[in-house]
Amino acid sequence: MMNVIYILASGCTDIYCMSHRIPTVLIEEDGRGAGANHALGTRGMRSYHVVKYNPEIQLEINHNSICELDDYLNDLEKDNYKVFEMAYDKMEFFYHIMNNYLYRINDIL
């Protein structure tokens, strides 16, 4: 059972915490946060809504963020936090692939 889940708005901090098996929920402020959530397989929590695309993107604050966060935390608890285990496994899998790749590059140089 989880005792603490950190709520963050920084993708770098989220990845650091998750790599140390510290459970976090990343609130997306832009595409980088969305990309981090997508890559880890965790649920996207947007702090904004896209109101209009043309001629430029216009964003609006997501006033339902607290309710969505509460629902997400309840879902995490119901699923016994399995999404974190899957995210940890995914991070470890790709870490080893990337690590091997970097060692091969180093051997070439």
Buried (B, 14 or more C-beta within 10 A) or exposed (E): EEEEBEEBBBBEBBBEBBEEEBBBBBBBBEEEBBEBBEBBEBBBBBBBEEEEEEEEEEBEEBEEBEEBBEEBBEEBEEEEBEBBEEBBEBBEEEEEEEEEEEEEEEEEE
